């Protein structure tokens, strides 16, 4: 199960925020990834609550997760609790 969770996280690194050019994992937009059987659930955020790209990023994340071998169902939920801050950005993305 841990391998599938890692594969899902790796797939999410392919989803790029067009405003920053960084992937959603490096940006710290992914709050959680869980896998139960072949169902992967992702909790993510955007840099601001009113981000016009929220749905595009959510759909991109869902498509990336569904592209992982072994995942047949994916759910991606947006949350703004806690609010995203630049402190969440990985050092390698700076």
Secondary structure by P-SEA (a helix, b strand, c coil): caaaaaaaaaaaaaccccccccccccccccccccccccbbbbbbccccccccaaaaaaaaaaaaaaacccccbbbbbbbccccccccccccccc
